[in-house]
Amino acid sequence: MTQIPKHDLIVTIVKKGCSERIIKASNEAGAEGATIIPARGKGIHEKKQLLGIPIEPEKDIIFTIIQDHKTEKVLDAIIKAGNLNKPATGIAFVLELKQVVGVVHLVKELGLDPEQDQK
């Protein structure tokens, strides 16, 4: 099996509309891309109602897979871009990934053979 560097998953949950500036900042810090999933949610600071019906604010969930040596720099950029150090702005957390496949460009950069596993 081709050995590639360890990766982390940065999961960021923010109000809808904030994701583009977060992705731009994470790319400038070394991330190569992200996946945005629309969601709904409610935090302790969000208790809005319309005609007595609770409103669940729209959110964006951003998945960023990053080489682990870049995690801190990218996470810092996400925190700054999303103002995540302030209440009611969002949350981000990091998960260590056990295996990652599909990063063929990285395998080639490292001089490894991406076809090796299929032989």
C-alpha positions as YAML, in Angstrom:
chain: A
units: angstrom
residues:
- id: 1
  name: MET
  ca: [0.00, 0.00, 0.00]
- id: 2
  name: THR
  ca: [1.30, 3.46, -0.89]
- id: 3
  name: GLN
  ca: [2.21, 5.39, 2.27]
- id: 4
  name: ILE
  ca: [1.17, 9.03, 2.29]
- id: 5
  name: PRO
  ca: [1.54, 11.60, 5.09]
- id: 6
  name: LYS
  ca: [-1.01, 11.62, 7.92]
- id: 7
  name: HIS
  ca: [-4.10, 13.76, 7.42]
- id: 8
  name: ASP
  ca: [-6.62, 15.51, 9.65]
- id: 9
  name: LEU
  ca: [-10.21, 16.53, 8.99]
- id: 10
  name: ILE
  ca: [-11.14, 20.03, 10.07]
- id: 11
  name: VAL
  ca: [-14.91, 20.29, 10.51]
- id: 12
  name: THR
  ca: [-16.25, 23.84, 10.65]
- id: 13
  name: ILE
  ca: [-19.90, 24.71, 11.28]
- id: 14
  name: VAL
  ca: [-20.91, 28.32, 10.62]
- id: 15
  name: LYS
  ca: [-23.88, 30.43, 9.64]
- id: 16
  name: LYS
  ca: [-24.87, 30.11, 6.00]
- id: 17
  name: GLY
  ca: [-22.98, 32.62, 3.88]
- id: 18
  name: CYS
  ca: [-19.78, 32.60, 5.92]
- id: 19
  name: SER
  ca: [-18.23, 29.57, 4.25]
- id: 20
  name: GLU
  ca: [-16.67, 31.30, 1.23]
- id: 21
  name: ARG
  ca: [-14.43, 33.59, 3.28]
- id: 22
  name: ILE
  ca: [-13.44, 30.67, 5.52]
- id: 23
  name: ILE
  ca: [-12.50, 28.52, 2.53]
- id: 24
  name: LYS
  ca: [-10.56, 31.40, 0.98]
- id: 25
  name: ALA
  ca: [-8.59, 31.88, 4.21]
- id: 26
  name: SER
  ca: [-7.93, 28.15, 4.61]
- id: 27
  name: ASN
  ca: [-6.69, 27.91, 1.01]
- id: 28
  name: GLU
  ca: [-4.33, 30.85, 1.61]
- id: 29
  name: ALA
  ca: [-3.03, 29.00, 4.70]
- id: 30
  name: GLY
  ca: [-2.26, 25.82, 2.75]
- id: 31
  name: ALA
  ca: [-5.49, 23.86, 2.31]
- id: 32
  name: GLU
  ca: [-6.17, 22.57, -1.17]
- id: 33
  name: GLY
  ca: [-9.95, 22.51, -1.09]
- id: 34
  name: ALA
  ca: [-13.06, 21.91, 0.97]
- id: 35
  name: THR
  ca: [-16.53, 20.43, 0.83]
- id: 36
  name: ILE
  ca: [-19.56, 22.45, 1.93]
- id: 37
  name: ILE
  ca: [-22.72, 20.72, 3.14]
- id: 38
  name: PRO
  ca: [-25.85, 22.78, 3.88]
- id: 39
  name: ALA
  ca: [-27.42, 22.08, 7.28]
- id: 40
  name: ARG
  ca: [-29.77, 23.42, 9.91]
- id: 41
  name: GLY
  ca: [-29.00, 23.73, 13.57]
- id: 42
  name: LYS
  ca: [-29.52, 25.56, 16.79]
- id: 43
  name: GLY
  ca: [-27.04, 26.74, 19.38]
- id: 44
  name: ILE
  ca: [-27.55, 28.17, 22.84]
- id: 45
  name: HIS
  ca: [-27.45, 31.71, 21.43]
- id: 46
  name: GLU
  ca: [-30.08, 31.08, 18.76]
- id: 47
  name: LYS
  ca: [-33.61, 31.23, 20.16]
- id: 48
  name: LYS
  ca: [-35.46, 33.10, 17.43]
- id: 49
  name: GLN
  ca: [-39.13, 32.52, 16.77]
- id: 50
  name: LEU
  ca: [-41.61, 33.60, 14.14]
- id: 51
  name: LEU
  ca: [-45.27, 33.56, 15.21]
- id: 52
  name: GLY
  ca: [-44.33, 31.28, 18.10]
- id: 53
  name: ILE
  ca: [-42.61, 28.76, 15.82]
- id: 54
  name: PRO
  ca: [-38.91, 28.18, 16.52]
- id: 55
  name: ILE
  ca: [-36.63, 29.07, 13.61]
- id: 56
  name: GLU
  ca: [-33.74, 26.74, 12.93]
- id: 57
  name: PRO
  ca: [-31.02, 28.88, 11.34]
- id: 58
  name: GLU
  ca: [-29.34, 27.62, 8.19]
- id: 59
  name: LYS
  ca: [-25.73, 26.51, 8.57]
- id: 60
  name: ASP
  ca: [-22.85, 25.40, 6.40]
- id: 61
  name: ILE
  ca: [-20.68, 22.47, 7.40]
- id: 62
  name: ILE
  ca: [-17.22, 22.71, 5.86]
- id: 63
  name: PHE
  ca: [-15.02, 19.62, 5.60]
- id: 64
  name: THR
  ca: [-11.33, 20.32, 5.01]
- id: 65
  name: ILE
  ca: [-8.90, 17.40, 4.70]
- id: 66
  name: ILE
  ca: [-5.40, 18.63, 5.42]
- id: 67
  name: GLN
  ca: [-1.94, 17.13, 5.90]
- id: 68
  name: ASP
  ca: [-1.42, 17.04, 9.63]
- id: 69
  name: HIS
  ca: [1.65, 19.30, 9.59]
- id: 70
  name: LYS
  ca: [-0.56, 22.08, 8.11]
- id: 71
  name: THR
  ca: [-3.48, 21.63, 10.52]
- id: 72
  name: GLU
  ca: [-2.61, 24.34, 13.08]
- id: 73
  name: LYS
  ca: [-1.95, 27.02, 10.46]
- id: 74
  name: VAL
  ca: [-5.17, 26.25, 8.56]
- id: 75
  name: LEU
  ca: [-7.22, 26.03, 11.77]
- id: 76
  name: ASP
  ca: [-5.88, 29.42, 12.90]
- id: 77
  name: ALA
  ca: [-6.90, 30.91, 9.54]
- id: 78
  name: ILE
  ca: [-10.39, 29.42, 9.90]
- id: 79
  name: ILE
  ca: [-10.75, 30.81, 13.43]
- id: 80
  name: LYS
  ca: [-9.77, 34.31, 12.26]
- id: 81
  name: ALA
  ca: [-11.88, 34.29, 9.08]
- id: 82
  name: GLY
  ca: [-14.96, 33.01, 10.90]
- id: 83
  name: ASN
  ca: [-14.46, 35.04, 14.11]
- id: 84
  name: LEU
  ca: [-14.86, 31.73, 15.93]
- id: 85
  name: ASN
  ca: [-13.40, 33.16, 19.13]
- id: 86
  name: LYS
  ca: [-16.64, 35.15, 19.58]
- id: 87
  name: PRO
  ca: [-19.96, 33.71, 20.81]
- id: 88
  name: ALA
  ca: [-22.59, 32.55, 18.31]
- id: 89
  name: THR
  ca: [-20.28, 32.56, 15.29]
- id: 90
  name: GLY
  ca: [-19.64, 28.85, 14.82]
- id: 91
  name: ILE
  ca: [-17.48, 25.96, 15.84]
- id: 92
  name: ALA
  ca: [-14.52, 24.06, 14.43]
- id: 93
  name: PHE
  ca: [-12.89, 20.83, 15.50]
- id: 94
  name: VAL
  ca: [-10.20, 18.47, 14.20]
- id: 95
  name: LEU
  ca: [-10.40, 14.71, 13.71]
- id: 96
  name: GLU
  ca: [-7.37, 12.54, 12.97]
- id: 97
  name: LEU
  ca: [-7.90, 10.46, 9.83]
- id: 98
  name: LYS
  ca: [-6.72, 6.88, 9.82]
- id: 99
  name: GLN
  ca: [-6.57, 6.47, 6.03]
- id: 100
  name: VAL
  ca: [-7.04, 8.79, 3.07]
- id: 101
  name: VAL
  ca: [-7.32, 7.73, -0.57]
- id: 102
  name: GLY
  ca: [-7.85, 9.79, -3.69]
- id: 103
  name: VAL
  ca: [-5.01, 12.26, -3.15]
- id: 104
  name: VAL
  ca: [-3.18, 11.08, -6.26]
- id: 105
  name: HIS
  ca: [-1.54, 14.48, -6.80]
- id: 106
  name: LEU
  ca: [0.12, 14.18, -3.38]
- id: 107
  name: VAL
  ca: [1.30, 10.65, -4.08]
- id: 108
  name: LYS
  ca: [2.89, 11.84, -7.33]
- id: 109
  name: GLU
  ca: [4.53, 14.83, -5.56]
- id: 110
  name: LEU
  ca: [6.15, 12.40, -3.14]
- id: 111
  name: GLY
  ca: [7.52, 10.37, -6.04]
- id: 112
  name: LEU
  ca: [5.42, 7.33, -5.23]
- id: 113
  name: ASP
  ca: [3.62, 5.16, -7.77]
- id: 114
  name: PRO
  ca: [-0.19, 5.66, -7.50]
- id: 115
  name: GLU
  ca: [-0.73, 2.50, -9.57]
- id: 116
  name: GLN
  ca: [1.34, 0.38, -7.18]
- id: 117
  name: ASP
  ca: [-1.72, -0.68, -5.14]
- id: 118
  name: GLN
  ca: [-3.55, -1.98, -8.19]
- id: 119
  name: LYS
  ca: [-0.82, -4.36, -9.36]
...
